Amino acid sequence: GVGGDEGGRMPVVYGVDFGAGGDKTVVVRKEGGRITLWRVNTRDSNELIDRVKSYFLSGEGDVLFGDVIGIGWGLMGTLRKELGGRRVRSIDSRERARNERQFANRRAEMYWNLRTAFETRSISIPDDQELINQLGAIKTTVDGDSRGRVQIIRKKEIKKVLGGSPDEADALAFAYADPAF
């Protein structure tokens, strides 16, 4: 079941960053700390939904966290209907963090969870240069926000450094949206 580990099985968590305007969609699968990554290049939303569903179902997914900013809003609604609401969780990285005292927004909180996985060596990512470069470009601001909370540098700054959007890193961060999984 969701959140449980019946029979000692680790929950299988998916993170999806939907691409719009020519950006690719990135799907990440996390089982324990083992990460698998796929890139989907299609402008056909039905094909995209079918591919994401296929990865999720064939990979025995327990929960899928997906981006609802932009085109993700409609795609996540369709996935929620087709896979079941309990299994599909919408993420808006701009929304308030669960721990508002420590984090400026949900994005900072997710990336902090990911950072913790690296610090505790509880993650194994693929040898993917694009992902590695993106993770290196994502930094916290020196002083955080006006309340001293952890904040990630602006996405446009990250895009400037990378020459594009950090799609792979964002999908990975979505897979770490909820430490219960």
C-alpha positions, 0 to 999 in steps of 0.5 A: 500500500501507499506509505507502507512497506508490506513484506519489507518492500520499499515504496516505489516513488515516481517524480515527473517533470512535464515538458512544454514548448519543446522541453522533454518530459523526465520521469524518475523512479525511486526504489529505496535510494536507487534511481532510474531516469527516462526522457520522453520527447513527444508533443502528443499529450495522449502519448505522453500520458500513456508512456508515464502510465506505462513506466508507473504500472510496469515499475510497480509504482506506489505513488507519483509526484508530478508538476502541476505548473503549466501543462502538468496541470491537465496531465496530472488531472488525467493521470489522477483519474486513470491511476487513482487519486491516492497514488497521484500527488500534485506538486506546485513548487511555488506553494508553501513548504510543509515546514514553513519555518525552515523553507521558503517554499516547496521547491526548497524543501524538496531539494533539501530532502534530496540533499539529505539523501546525498549527505546520508549516502542513501541515493544512487543516481545513474551516471547521467552527465545532464543530471549531474550538471543540473544538480551542481547548478542548483544552489541555495541562496546565501542568506535564504529569504527575508525570514532566514529560511532555506531558498533555492536560487531562481530558476532563471539563474539556473537556466542561465548557467545550464543553458536550459531547464533543470528537468532531470533534477526537478523530476528527481526532486519531485521523487523526494517530495515526501520523506514518508516515501 
